[in-house]
Amino acid sequence: LLTPMRWQVTPNGRTYDPGENTVVYFDADSGDTHLVSELAAIIIGQFAGRSAEAGEIIELLANQVDPELARELPEAVPRIMDELAALSIVTES
């Protein structure tokens, strides 16, 4: 039986939303800056300081986004988490 993967947002990151469909993420530890989607920024903000499984992330986000986007979450969230992991914004915990 496989244990679901848990994700954790790395500490010391900040986001800035200029209102242009992407959000700037700054990692204070590395000095790196990344453009992330608005949905990724919501994940970063909601789960900073705690870990969660993809199902928990989907469940929380479903109540915060429009219904059309909520239907896409089961496919989008794992992809976003992989992208954030590749940028070292989230880690497996």
Protein Blocks (a to p, Z undefined) as FASTA:
>chain_A
ZZdddddddehiacddehnopacdddfknopacdddfklmmmmmmmgoiacdfklmmmmm
mmmmcfklmmmmmmmmmmmmmmmmmnomaccZZ
